[in-house]
Amino acid sequence: QVQVVESGGGLVQAGGSLRLSCTASAQTFEKYAMGWFRQAPGKEREFVAAWRGHGARNYRDSVTGRFTISRDNAKKAVYLQMNSLKLEDTAVYYCATDPTGLGLRWNFWGQGTQVTVSL
């Protein structure tokens, strides 16, 4: 079982920045795909960004150019730098892992961290 823990959420004004962090208790963390997802009130959970085991990174269109995913394998951590935040970025953000590295089956999830963007 992999423990996933997110941190770094909070309240920020539109146009501001936040950095989310996520750690995973995986022995072979460097092989895992790591992803960020979010769920806004009344909406389904949606993909935000992922860093797959082979190094490929991808983002949903609405955050491309504003959000950056990075990882530190030595710290078993992945980060989501969020800049130019918009009201519509308000959501609970979840970190997830896929031990296969492919980023197709997100088996382990964190509890989520709230991000609220205000005017």
Secondary structure as UniProt FT lines:
FT   STRAND          4..7
FT   STRAND          10..13
FT   TURN            14..15
FT   STRAND          18..24
FT   TURN            27..28
FT   HELIX           29..31
FT   STRAND          33..39
FT   TURN            41..42
FT   STRAND          46..51
FT   TURN            53..54
FT   STRAND          57..59
FT   HELIX           61..63
FT   TURN            64..66
FT   STRAND          67..72
FT   HELIX           73..75
FT   STRAND          77..82
FT   HELIX           87..89
FT   STRAND          91..98
FT   TURN            99..100
FT   STRAND          108..109
FT   STRAND          113..118
//
